[in-house]
Amino acid sequence: MSTAALVEALVALRDAVGVVRLPLDLPGSAEASTTARGMVAQLDDYILPRLDRLEAPLLAVVGGSTGAGKSTLVNSLLGRVVTRPGVIRPTTRSPVLVHHPGDADQFRSDRVLPGLARTFEPSHDTSTLQMVPEPSLPQGLALLDAPDIDSVVAENRALAAQLLAAADLWLFVTSAARYADAVPWEYLRSAAERGAAVAVVLDRIPAAAMSEVPAHLGRLMTERGLGRSPLFAVPETTTDDEGLLPDSAVAPIRGWLAALAADQSSRQAVVLQTLEGAITSLAGRAPGLASAVDDQVEALVRLRTDAAKSYAEAVRTVGVQTADGTLLRGEVLARWQDFVGTGAFMRAVEEKIGWFRDRVVAAFRGEPPQVAEVKLAVESGLEALIREEGDAAAERAEASWAANAAGRQVLERSRTDLAHSSPDFAEEVRRAIRAWQGDVLDLVGEVGASKRSTARYLALGVNGVGVALMVVVFSQTGGLTGAEVGVAGGTALLAQKLLEAVFGEDAVRRLAKQAKDLLDGRIHGLMASELGRYEQVLGTVGAEAAHADAVRAAVAGLTQRRGDTQIGAIGRAELESAHAALGGADSPALAGDVLDPVTEGYQVGVRDEG
């Protein structure tokens, strides 16, 4: 069976899942992050190494609850102490891998469990794997004694879960007193969902309960998808001086494991069943992970939209107030009136355009110094307006994020003061206004260069015409009320008549629109730059829609490759024959004869807590 294409698809899935980040604490995100880590670990620790070496020894991981007797079972199966039960709970120690010396090369490398360093000495470091060669163990089989699945130490629990996910076969140990506990069943339910090969050892059964407890556990296994998993019953008894169980108590388990090791087709059937189940589980969990990324991206889109709306409102407000006459008040109005000589020009508006033009030429020849004062007043008024709206936009955007759970998390992580405009915003505003004034002068310079208007244009001067055009721009939509109509409104009309006398009515309309568009563009650029601070912060969060797309594409590729290789069909066919050869049934049955503690000659008692 060629698995190269399948491996390629699984590597693609591993790469796609490996870069997924769920930094925002959203409903379900913690579970999805755990799922992502588990998927990567299982691919690295088990699926990819196993596909690379399908003929490698069968790895049976012995797992279970605290005090279930895992270490005692392993030692008793081997007939000597190779792994020490913990006296003080929780036990913090490295997992112990027992293997035949002939299989040593299969486990010394990091092909299996690459994240664990190898050692040949007992260790209390959970990042190491203690290697124990054992000649009495059948070649082709390895036993791994794992930490407690319900340890109060999170590191131990995580390692136990990692080791169980790396197993070809779970040898799950529980006791008569605790077989119905929730934690063991969480793991057994996971095994059933994955289709993993599982055998259950029911330990420490009182003589009086030998007929009742195993039968009850068998019914529970059937109800929860483990109806075809072997169930071994070990009676409560004493241990010898080395803490080992009587040989007769573990002989059925030893024989079953030896049969698996000796029969290549049975061994491969177990491997293929667990592989198929693990790959099916990955393919089933990956879409949920992609959806979790979608949720993160959606939350960021909402934050991005909220910030963008705040600055869009600032652009709109400045756009309105630079066209409704708002700026034709205060200092701008005073300086413009100084420039035009309010009385004479207001009377001139009512006279003929020709007479008005003659007065204009006479009045502005030589370009009086008040022109510069009008430009400065315009610059000052525009700066105050834009800075005020920029600050308001920052406050609105920050407040909208603070009102959102995801936004609060982003704000807490950000090192940027988003509640205020950037420190260099004021200077950027001044620079933009000066640039716009330059735009206006360039416009009137280009239009004034024509032969038809050269004389009039030169009489007024480029700056004089430019400030008149700015005044016209600021009054495009009216909006003045009360006494301002007579003063500022008349002033704006004066500016328009002045420009019409120089360029003509149509040209003035075009110039005013061009100048206003240029001003709006400058304002939009300023606000976009400020909005960019929010975009930059969101960009550092790490959730990307492309990651969800990559996961979905990888799942689609995996689905196709699985169909091409037919690994699942082969695994199921071989498993059926192996199951029949091992005497399996449709419901759990004791895999060996139940020993009578009296007739076998040993006392019923309480074993050690190993």
N, C-alpha and C positions, 0 to 999 in steps of 0.2 A: 504494500500500500504506500503510494507516494504521498507525503504530507508537506512537501515543500511549499505548495501554493497556500495550504492552510496556515502554515507557520508565517508566511509572508503577510497574510491577512490579520493574523493575531498580533504580529509585531506592529502593524499599522494601527490596530486598535489600542495596543499598549502605548504607542507614541501619542495618539490622540487623547487618551484618558490621562496620560502622565502630565500634560500641560494644563489640564483643567484647573481653574482656580475659582473658588466660591468664597470670596472675601467678606461678603455682606452676610450678616446674621439674619437670614430670612427664614420663614417657616420651612422646615425640611432641609435646609442647607447643610446643617451639621451632619445629618444622616447621609446626605449625598456625598459630602466630603469623605466620610468614613467608607462609603461604598467605593469611591474612586481609589482611595488608598488600598483598599482590600483587593480591588480588581488588578491593580498594578502589581501588588505583592504576589497574588496568586499566579499571574502570568510569569513573573520573574522566578518565583520559588518553585512552581510546580509545572504549569501547563507547557511552557516553552522548553524547559529542560527535559520533561518527560517525552514530548514529541520528538525531541532530538535523539533520545535513547529509549525507544519503546521496549527494548529487550533488557533494560537495566533492572536490578533487583526490585522486588515489591517492597515499598515502604509502608509499614503499618504503624500508625501513630497511636499510642496508648494515651487517651485523654479522659478527663472526668472531673468530678467535683473534689473539693478539699476533703481529705481523709477517706476517699473512696477505695483506696488500696491499689493505686496504679503501680507504684514502685514495687510493692510486695508481689503483685502479679507478675511483673516483668522478671524479678529475681527468681520467683518460683518456677516460671516457665523455663528458665535457663539452668536452674538447680544451683545457683550460686549468687552471691550479692554483687551486683554490678552497678546498682544505683541506690543511693541511700534515701530511705523515707525521711521526711522532715519530722522532727520532734516538736519544734515550735512552729506554730502556724502564724502567718503564711510562710511557706518555704520559699526562699529566694535563692535559686540555683540555676545553673545552666542545664538545658535539656541534654539527655543522654541518648546517644545513638548506638545501638548494639547491632553489629553486623558480622557476617562470616569473614574471616581473614582474606579469603579469596575475592571478596567484593570490596576490599578496602579502597581500591583506586576509584570505584564508582562514587565514593562519598568524601574522599579527601579533597577533591577539587570543589570549586564553588558552583558546580553544575546544579546541585540541589541546595536550596537555602543559601544563596550567595551572600546574604547579608550577615551570616553568622561565621565568626572565626572558628577554626578547628583547634581543639586541644585534646590531649590524651590524659589529662589530669582532672580530678573533680574541681569544679569551679562554682563560685557564687555570682558569676557574671552572666546575666541573661543575654548578652550579645555574643556568647561563645557556644559552641556545640561540642560536647565531650564525646569523643570517639572511643568505643569499646569493642575491640575484636573478640569474637566468641566462637571457637571452633564447633561447639555443640549446636549452634544455630544453623539450620539448613542454608546452604548457599542459594542465593536468589531471594532471600527474605531478610529484612532489617526491621528492628523494633525501635521506636523512638519514644522514650518516656517524657511526656510534656508536662509543663506546669499546670496548676489548677485553673480550670476555666472560671471559677468563681472566687479567685483570690482577691483579697482586699487590696492588693497592690496592683494598680492599673497596668504597670509594665508586665507583670506576670500574665494577666488576662490577655493583653494584646499579643504576647508571645504565644500563648496557648492557641489563640485563634489563628495566628499565622501558621503554626505548625500543623494544625488540623486541616487548614486549607491546602497544605503541601503534601497531604497524605494520599497514597493510592487506596489505602484502606483505613477506616477509622475503627479501632478497637476501643469502644466506649465503655468505660467502667463506671458503674453506679452501685449503690448499696440498697438493701431492702428498706432501709429507713429513709432514703432520700431519692428513690427513683422517680417520684412524682414531683420533685422540686421544679420550679420554673426554669432556672438557669440551664440545667442539663437538657431540658426539652427545647429550649431555644436553639441549642446546637444541633440536636437531633432533627428538629424541624428544618433547619437549614440544610442538613445533610439530605433529608428527603426531597426538599425542593431542588437540590442540585443533582439528585440521582446518584449520589456518591455511594460507593460500596461501604457498608457499615456492618459490624458485628457488635453486639451488646453483651457485656459481661455483668450479670446481676450478682453482686458480691454480698457476703455476710448475711445469708438468709437463715433465720432461726429454723430449727428443725420443725417446729409446729407450723411454720408458714411456708414450708417447702412446696406444698401442693397449691397454695393459694396465690402467693406473691408473684412467682414467675408467670402464672397463667394471666394474672391481671396485667402485668407489664406487657405480655404478648398481645393482649387485646388492645392496649394503648398504642402499641407499635403498629398494629394493623390499621387502627383508626387514623393514624397520622402518617401513613404513607411508607412505613417501614415493615410491611407485612412479609417481605421476602428476605429480611435480614436475619442471620442466625442469632439465637439468644442462648447464652451459656449461663447456667445457674451454679453458683459456688456457695456451698453451705457455710454457715458460721462455724468456725473451728479455731483451735489454737495453732500457733506456729512453733517451729523448732527453735533452737538456740540462736540460729542465724536470722530468724524472722521469716522463714520460708513456710509456705503452705505444704501440706502433705501432697505428695506427687499425684495421688489419685484424684485430688480435688481439681487439678489443673490439666490432667491428662487429656480430656476431650478438647480443650482449647489448643494445647500443643499439637495434638494430632491433626486438628483442622488446619492450623497454620502450616504444618509440615506438608500436608496434602496440596495446599495451594502452591507452596514453594516447589514441590516436586513436579507438578504438572504445568508445563509451559503454556498450554492453551487456557487452562484455568487462570493462571497468573495473568496472562495477557487479557483475558476477559474482564478480570477485575480492573486492570489498568484502563482498558478502553471504556468500561462503564463509568469510571470516575472521571476520565478525561471528557467523555461526551457530556456528562452532567455538568462539569465545570465550565465547559465552553458554552453549553446551553444557558447556564446561569449568567455568564458574562453577556451574552447576546441579549438576554432578557433584562439585565440591569442597566445596560448602557443607555437605552433611550430615556430612562428616568434621570440619568445623570445629565444628558443633553437638555432635558426640560428644566433641570435645576439651573443650568447655565442660562437658559432663556429667561428664567425668572430674575436672575441677577442682572442680565442685560436690560430687561424691561424696567427694572427699578432704576438703573442708571439712565435710561432714556427719559424716564419721568423727571429725574433730577435735572438732566440736561435741558429738557423742554421748559421746566419751571424757570431756570436761570435765563434761558433764551427769551422767554416771554418778558421777564423783567427788563432786559436791555432793549428788546423791541419796543416796549412801552416808552423807554427813555428816548429812543430814536424818534418815535412818533410825536412825543411831547415837544421835543426840541424842534422838530419839523414844523409843527403847528405854530409854535411861538416865534419862530423866525419868519413867519409869513402873515401873522394876524395883527401886526402893528404893536405887539407887546414891546419890542425893542425900541420903538419910536417914542420913548419916554425918557425922562431923566436926563442923563448926561449926553446921550446920543442926540436927543431932540435939541438940547441947548446948544451943542456944538454945531449942529446942522443949521440952526437959525442964525448963529453967529456968522456962519459961512455964507449963507445966501442973502443975509440982510432982510429979515422977515418982512418988514413993511413994504419996501419997494417991490419985492418979488410977489407978495400976496396980491398987490394991486396989478402987477404985470400979468398974473394968471388971467385976469378978466379982459385984457386987451388982445389985440390981434397977435397971432403967432409971429408975424414978421417984426412987429415993434418989439415983442418980447425977446425975439432972437437978437435984435440989435442991442438991447439992454444987456442981454446975457454976454454977448461978445465984449461989450465995453466993461462990464463988471468983472469978468473973470480973466481978462487979458493979464498975463503975468502970474497967474495962479497964486492967490493969496495964501498966507500961512495957515489960515483956519482949516484948510483941507487936511493937514496932518492931524489936527486936533479931532476932527470928525472920525478919521480912521482909528485913532487911539480909543475914542469913545466906543466905536463899534466893536473893537477888539475886546475892550473891557466888559461891555454888556454881554457879548457872546460867550466870553469865558465864564462869567458868573452863571449864565443860564446852563451851559453844558456841564460845568462841574457840579452844579446843584442836581441836575438830573442823573448824572453818573453816580453820584453818592447815593441818591435815592434808589437807583437800580440795584446797587450793591446791597443795600439794606433789605430790599424786597427779596432778592435772590437768596441771601443768607437766611432770612426768616422763613422762606418757603422750604428750604432744606431742613432747618431746625424743626419744622413741624412734621417732618417725615422721618420714620424710624431709620430707613436706609440713609437718608440725608444726614441725620445726626451722627451716624457711624463714620460717614465720609468726613464730616467736619471735625470730628474728634481726631482722626488720623492726619488731617491736613496741617501743614506747617505754615499755611498762607492765611493772612487775615482777609477773609472774604467778605466781612461785614462792611468794609470800607473800600474806597477806590484805591488803586495801586499808588505807591508813593510818588511815582513819576507821572501820574495822570495829569496833574495841573500843567506841567511843562509840555506834555503831549498836546493838551488842549490849546495852549498858546501857539505851539508850532503849527497845529492844524489851521488855526484861524489866520495866522500870517500867510500860510500857504494858500488859503482860500482867497484872501485879499489879493494875493499875487495872481491867482486865477482870474479874478475879476478884471484886474488891470490888463492882463493878457487879452481877455475877450474884447474889451473896448479898444485896445490897441490894434487888434486885427481888423475890427469893423471900421475903425476910424481911419485906417490907411487908404480907404477907397477915395478916388478923386472927388466924388460927389460931396463927401462930408469932411474933407481934409481941413478946409479953412475953419469951419465951425469947431471941429475937434481940437485943432491947434489953439484956437482962441480960449477954449475952456481948460485945456490941459488934461492929460491922461488921468491924473489923480482926481481932478474935479469931476470929470465924467464918471470915474470909478465910484466915488462916494455917492454920487447921485444914483447910480445903478444899485448900490447896496441899499439905499433908502427905499427904492422902488421894490426891491426884493422883499424887504421886511414888511411890506404892506400889500402883499398879493391877495390876501383873502379878507381884508378889512378887519373887523372885530373890535374896533375902537368904540368907546361909548362916552356919553356925557360931554364934558368940556373938552375931552381929548380929541373929539371929532373936529372941532374948529381949529385946533392947534396942530396936533400931529397929523390928522387927516389932511388938512390943507397943506402941510409941509410935504407929505408924500405925493400929493397931486402936483405940487410945484416941481418936485424932482422928476416926475414923469413928464410933465410939459417941457421941462428943460431938456431931457433926453430926446423927446420927440422932435424938438427944434433942431437937434444935432443930427439924429439918425433917421427920423421918420417913425411913425407909429408901429408899423409891422416889425421893424428891426428892434425896437425897444421891447416888444413882447417876446421876441426870440431871445434877446439878450437876458432879460429877466428870468426866463425859464432856464436857460443854460446856467446862469449864475446860481439859481436856487438848486438845481440838480447837483451842481458841483459842491455846494455847501452841504446838501443832504448826504452826498457821498463821503465827504470828510467826516461828518458826524457818525455815519454808519461805521466807518473804519475805526473811529475812536472807541465806540461802544463794543465793536467786535473784538478789539484788542483787550478790553476789560473782561468781556465774556470769556475770552481765551483762558483766563486764569482758572475759571470753573472747569472748562474743558480739560485743562492740563491736570487738575486734581482728579477728575473722573478717569482720565487716561491712566493714572497710576494705580487704580483700584485692581485691575487685573482680570476682570471678567470680560470675555470677548465672544461675540456672536460666532466668530469663525471657529472657536473651539467646539461649540455645539454642532456646527455643520460638519466639522471633521469627525466627531464621534459618530454621527449618523451615517456619514459616508463609510466609515470603517466598519460599522455594523452591517451595512448593505454588502460590502465586499466580503465580510466574513460569512454571511449567509450564502452567498454565491459559492465561495470556496468550499464550504461544508457540503454543499450539494454535489460539488465536483468530486470530492475525495470519498464521500460515502462513509466517513469514519463512524458515524452513528449507527448505520445499518450493520456494518461489520461487527461493531462492539455488541450490539444487541443480540445478533445471531450467535456469537461465540459465548456470550453470557448465558444464554438459554441452555446451551449444551453443558457448560460448566456447572450451572446451577443444578441441573438434573443429576450430573455425576456426583455432586457433593451432597445429594439427598435433600435439596431445598424443597420447601413447600410454599403454598400461597399464604400461609400465616406463620408467624414465628413459632419455631419448635425448639425444644432443648436440643442442642447439637450433640449432646452426649448423654449417657445414662445419668440420672440423678443419684448421687451417692447417699447411702444411708449412713449417717455418722456413727451409728451404733455398730452395725454389722461390719463396717470398715475398720472399727477398732480405734477411733480417736474421739476425744471428748468434745462435746459442744461447749464453746466458751466464747470469750470476746477476744478478737485478734487485736494486734497493735493498730495504731492509726495510720500506718503507712498505706 
